[in-house]
Amino acid sequence: MLGVGKKHGCAAQEIMNANPRVQLWKMQTGDTFYVPAGNKCTFNQLTIILLHAPRLSHLHCVNIIESKDHSKSELMIKLHSLTHLTMTLYNLEFDDFEEFLLKLCSPLQLFDAKIKSRDRSYLNADRWERFISQNMTSLIRFTFRYSDIIDDEFELTFYHSLINRFTSSFSIDRKWFFKLFIEENELIYSIRQYQETWIDFQEYLHINQNTKNNINDSLNPYFPVVELSIIRTCLTENDEPLINKINFIFNMIKVTYLDIECDQMTVSMLITILHSLINLNSITLSNSALCQQMDLSIRDKIIFNAFLNTNKISKITLQNVTENDQIESIFKYFPRIHFLDYNV
């Protein structure tokens, strides 16, 4: 049932009467609002609620949708205590989201936005930088996730050419790490706080034996800039045209770290992806075909040999690799290895 504190009950009830599917839950600790995933809410409805919650500090809304009523509220929401904002948006344009954020007048410190929308302007990194610099001056942690559907209709746009700006000094200085996911049929663009790995730490110690700089120092030339993670995706030769489409993105943002957790990927597809990542220097393999005896076609042998002759991979993490001959295969393919992390 609906759980609402007395201070916010009136506003919540009005919205409930207008739309029974919208429920507002009041968490038991602190002034936190949480709109559950099974309930939909528009910005106009949320604005009415927030006007009655001036001391709100944490706001979680996981199903914000486009309003059928295109009229927009002109009310300003002065939430001077709001420091944590988490939102998931569906089919909303960046202009509408930006307008809502401007109304908050809040000293946000943590901002988490997950977006599923056809509006590719969310990928305009320069626009995000301007907005944050001018309107979120207290922001410390920024988490961003935008999903692109990879299908036959997928096409690159002008905004895709701007995503390399997510790796600018503005982001690196704040330890905001850009990452790409290929997950099932989605290409996901993500920003999260940087977390060093074991290999990063070992290399840092090797390079900086005589210094005491912080490991997260953005001046460290081994700070990993862009990661590509391929998860639960059954990629076959039939998907090669799609990979060729997004190959432009791989090269433009200079993917340096690859994490593959996909034992169903064909050898040919894996070789195609490796060959396309010309800036790769680190890789994590889990149950990978590279750890097994490979029966390659002539075409794949040519591509794979070209990759082996030019690759710069020096840091490897192995997951679920147990046989000695599997490890020997990795050393044969990647003779430049300096750092190896081995997890069974």
Disulfide bonds with the S-S distance in Angstrom:
none
